[in-house]
Amino acid sequence: MRIAVVGMGYVGLPLAVAFADAGAEVVCLDSDEKKVAALAAGSSYIEDIPSAELARVGTRLHPTGEYAELAGCEAIVICVPTPLTPEREPDLSFLLAAGEAVGAVLAAGQLVVLESTTYPGTTREELAPLLERSGLRAGEDFALAFSPERIDPGRTDYTVRSTPKLVGGLTATCTERAQALYGLICDEVVPLSSPEAAEMSKLLENVFRSVNIAFVNELAQLCDRLGIDVWEVVGAAATKPFGFMRFDPGPGMGGHCLPVDPFYLAHKAREVEFEPAFIELAGKVNQAQPAYCVNRIERALLEHDGELGGARVLILGVSYKGGVGDTRESPALRIIDLLNKRDAKVSYHDPHVPELPAQGLRSVELSPALGAAEIVVLVTRHPEFDLAELVADSRLLLDLRGATRELEPAANVILL
């Protein structure tokens, strides 16, 4: 079987490797020449896919930047980015460009599956018309479905195979075709009634997290004003064995989905004259959390006879989650930008992110930086961080993740 995957990022590459593992020949298409060259050389740029894993399936991976090579494939899976515009509106430019290019080479009998997270109606109303420029009819001459990606970078307990896969086709036959495709690499494939149901299911998963993260972050700010330990409160509530799911406060949300998806759903809601006040409020709360963290840094310095302007601030961790180097929508970047505007002298250490070109920074050596900083801010808890060392070697440590609660209380440690 010959399968094409369009977009060789955090979603597309693991998917391509999974199909190759299942014995398929996989056309790995990306517009980035550097990614194509890296794959051709057997060099992985995705932390979840070691280069050794590429070498194992390398003969079945065919990197290319040419859409013409999709013509002989039985299935084409689109995994391109769906970010936000600077105005926080959905940006479908990558998806639409890929759809137009696929439509130019589409052949009768092929299956096209969209995996990129988007709002309900995109597959039917945006992608299908582009593909039908080929003269072929979706659901008749070729199959079309939506199957949301569920990749969680850095996670090893749930993989492409062990995570249930949702599929919703334009027709029942389209759904069956998509089920058969993903049955090659997933232990459980869950069929849905339509692409819209699958698109909405993905948004529900992530907006659920967004709303709860916003709630607990707002609660953390309230507890701060009331002089209550929010970590104690969350831990206490989590002892309830039913009706409660634990969410911890932090510096905000990051990654390719959580900070983006509420805005996609809100955009679609407004199209049908519905104001999703609850969802939009959660987005606003999470967007504002880095500013609160900067204010907390300033207050911590003032409480220890310092001030933010001119202070040496060391940020620990700039990726959006521990154990990975992905900085997309990372709250650490916003914190750094806000600190720079307040004239702080900012440096950072992150074992997974060697440099931040947009901020003009490179990761510094940890030990001397700890001693030099007037305040150290733990933004992302990487597994490489020795918490006891951080506490012992920092003059003042602001822990935005509550990680140091595992240790004995220390006078130089402040929790969010």
N, C-alpha and C positions, 0 to 999 in steps of 0.2 A: 504494500500500500504506500502511496506517495502523498504526503501531507505538507502543506505550506503553513508557516506561522509568520505573520506580518508584524514586525516589532520585536526586537530582541532585547527587551529590557528585563526588569525584575519579574515580570509575568511571562513574557514570551519565551525567554531562554529556558527556564525550568520546564515549561510546557513542551518545548521542542525536544529537550533531553528525555522527557518522559515518553514521548512518542517514539523516539529513536530506541529507547530501552525496550519498548514493546515490539520492536522489529520493523518499524516503518522507516521509509526514506523521507527525510524532512528537509524541505527547502526553508532556509532561515533567512528571511528578507528583512533588511533594515536600510533606511536612507542614510545612516551614519557610516561613512566609509571606514572609520576607525574600528567600529564594532565588527563590520564584515571582515576586515583584515585580521582582527584579533581572533575571531572564530576560525578563520582559515588557517591561522597559525596554531590553533589549539589552545589559545590563551583566554581564560575566562576573566571577565570584569565584574561578575556577579558573585558576591560572597557565598551565597547558598550553593553555587555550582563550582566546585574546585576544578582546576584545569585537568586534573587526573581523570575526573568524570567525563570531561569533554573528550579526552584521549580514548577512553573506553568505548564511546559511541561515535567517535569522530568520523568514521567512514560512512555513517548514515546521515550525517549533518552536511548540508550543502549551502554554505553562506553565499548570499548574493545581494546585490542592490537592484537587480533587474526584475520587474514585474512579469516580463515575458516568460520567466521560468515557472510561473504559477499555472501556466496553461495545461500542463499534463498532470496536475494534482487532482486527487479525488475530493479533497477537502481543503479549505482555506480558512484559517483562524486568524482573526484580526485582534491584535493586542497593542494598539497604539495608545499614547497618552491622551487623557481627556482632562486637562488642567482648567484653571480659571483664568479669565482675563484680569488685567489690573483693576477693573471695576468689580471683580468678584462675580462675574457672570460666566456661564459655561462656555468653554472654548472647544468647539468641535472641529477646529481646522485640521488637526492631524487625522481625525477619523474621516472627515469628508474627503480629504486628499487621498487617503488610502482606499476609500470606497470607489472614488472615481478611477483610480489606477487599476484596481481589481476588476471593475466593470469593463475596462478596455480590453482585458484578456480573458474574461469569463467564458466558460464553455458549458454547453448543455450537460446536465447531469451532475454538475459539481455541487458540493455543499459549502456554504459560507456561514461561518459562525462569528459573531461579534462577542468579544470578551471585555472590551473596555467599559468601565463603569460610566453610566450615563443616565439620563432621565427617561421615564416611560414614554414610549412612542418613537424613540430614536431609530430602532431597527426597522420598523415598518415605514415610518414617515420620512426619515432622512437617508438611511442606507439603501433600502430597497429601490427607490427611484434612481439612485446613482448606478446601481448594478443593472437595472433594467434598461439603461441606455445601450446596453449590449444588444438589445432586441429580444432578449429572453425574459420570460415572466417568472417573478419570484413565486415559489410554491407550486409552479407548474413545470417550467423548464429547468429550474435549479432550486435547490433547497436552501432555506435561510432560517437561522435561529440565533437566539441570544443565550449565552451561558456565562454568567458573571464569574470573574476571577475571584479566587479566595486564597491567594498567596499571602502569607504573612512572613516577610523577610526575617531571617534569623531563627525561625521556629523549626524544630526538628521533630516534635511529637505529632504534628499534623502535616502530612506531605500531600503532594498532588494526588497520590493514590489513596490515602486514607481519609481525605476530606471529601464529604459528599458533594457531588456536582449537580447543580441545577441546570436544566435546559428547557427552553420554551421556544417552540418553532412557530413559523407563520401558519403552518397547517399541521395536522396530525402526522402526516408522512415526514414533514420536515423535522418534527420532534423525534420521531423514530430514527431518522438518519443521524441526528445529533447524539441520541442515546447510544447508538452503535459505535460512533466515533469515540466518545469519551469512555465507553465500556472497555476500550483497549487499555486505558491507563488509570481508571478510577474504580474502586471497589463498589461504590454505590453511586448510581446516577438517578436523580430525582426529576421525573418529567413534570412540567407545568403546562397550563392550558394555552399560554401565549407568550410572545416575547415581552409584552408589557408586564405580565406577572413576574417574569424572571428579572426584568429591569427593576421593578419596584421592590422585589425581595432583597436584592443587593443593597438598595438604598436603605431599606428598613434595618438591615444588619448594622450598617455603619452609623446611621442617624441615631439609632438606639444608643450606641456607645457615645456619640457626640453629646446627646442630651444628658446622659448620666454623668459624663465627665464635666460638662458645664455646671450641672447641679452640685457636684461635690466640690468643684473649685469655688463656686459661690458660697457654699457652706463653709469652706476653709476661711474665706475672707470674713464671714460673719463670726466664726469662732475666734478669729484673731481679735476682732473688736470686743468680743465678750470675755476674752481672757480664758478661753476653753481650748484644751488640746484636741484639735480635730482628728489627730491620728488615734487617740484614745477612743473618741466617739465612733469613728469608722470601725475600729477593731471590735468595739463592744456590740455595735449593730450587726457585725458579721457573724457573731455567735448564734444568731437566730437561724435555725436550720431550714426555714421555709420563708417564702415571700420577700427575701432580700438578696440582692446580688451586690457583691462588694466592688466599689470603684474607689480608687485612691486619688487625692488631689495631686496636682503637679504644676509644671510651668505652662501647660497648654498641650495642644494636639499637633501631631505632625504626620508625615507620610503621604502616600499618593492617593489615599481615599478619605480618611476620617475628616480632615479639615475642608475637603472639597465637596463631599456628597450632600451635605445639608443645603448648599447653594444650588446644586443641580435639582434637588427636589423642590426647593422654594421657587426656582425658575419655572418649573412645569406647573406648580400650583397656581402661580399668578396667571399663566396662560388660560386657565379655566376659571379665572376670577375667584380664586380662593386664597385668603391670606393665611399662610402657615405661621402664625405668630409664635407658637411654641418652638418650632424648628428654627426660625430665624433668630429668636432670642438666644437659643443655645449657641448658634454660630457667633453671635456678637459677644457673648460671655467668653467663649473660648478664644476669640480674636483679641480680647482685652487682657487676657491673663498674663502675657509677657510684661505688659506695662505695670501690672500689679506687682510682679516679681521684681522689677527694677525699683519700684517704690519700697519694696521690702528690703532690698539691698541697701538703699539709701538709709532707711530707718535703722538697720542693723549697724551701719557705720556710725550714725549719730549716737546710738546707744553706747558705743565704745569710743566716744570722743574723736570720731573721724568725720569726714564728709566725702560725698561722692565725687565732686569735681576734683580731678587730679589723682584720685585714688587708684592704686594698682589692683585691678579686679581680674582674678583668674577664673575662667569658665571651664568646668570639667564636663566634657561631653557635649558635642554640637550636633550629633546625628539625632534623628527624631526618636529613636528607641535604642535600648542597650543591645550591644553585640553586633550591630550593623553599621555601615558607613553611609547610609542614605540620609541626606540632609534636606530632602524635599519637604517644604512647609514646616521645617523644624522650628519650634519656639525659641531655641537657642540663638538662631540667626536674628530674630526680632529683638531678643534681649540684648545681643551685642550691638545692634544698630542703635537701640535706644540709649544704651550706656555711652556709646560714642557721642551721641548728641548731647549728653549731659557732661561731657568732657572727662569721662573716666579713662584711665589707661588700661585698655582691655587686652588680655592675652587668653589663649585657650590651650587645653591639652585634650587630645582625643586620639586613642590608638588606632581608630578606624578611619579617621579623616585627616590626612596629612596637611591639607591646606584649604583655605577658604578664599578663592581669588576675588570674589565680589567684595569681601571685607578687607582684602589686602593683608591677610593673616596666615601664618603657618603654625602648626601645632608645636608647642614648646616642650622642652624636657620637663618632666614632672617634678622631680625632687627640688631643683633650685627654684622653680616657679612657685612651689608651695611656700617656701620660706620667704620669697620676695613679696608675695601678694599681701595686701592689707585685708582683703577678704577673698575667700575661695567660695565659689558657688557651684554646688553639685547640681547640674541640670539634667544630665543623662547618666544613668547608672550602668556603666559597662562592667561586664564580669571581670575585666582585668583590674579594676580598681580595688585596692586594698583599703577598706574603710578605716581600719585601725590606724593605718599609716596616714591617711588623709586627716584624721582627727588629731593625731599626735604632731604632725608637721605643719598644721595650719594655725595662723594666729587667730583667725576667725573663719568659721565655716558655716555657710548658709546652705542647708540641705533642703532642696526643693522636692525631693522624692521620698523623704522619710526613711531613707536607707539606714541611717546611723542609729535609728531606734533599736536596732539589733544589738548595739553596744551599750556599755555602761554610760550613763549621762555624763557629759563633759561641759565645763563652763564656757568653752569656746565654740560650742555648736548651737546653732539656732535652726529650728525647723520652720518650714513654710507655715 
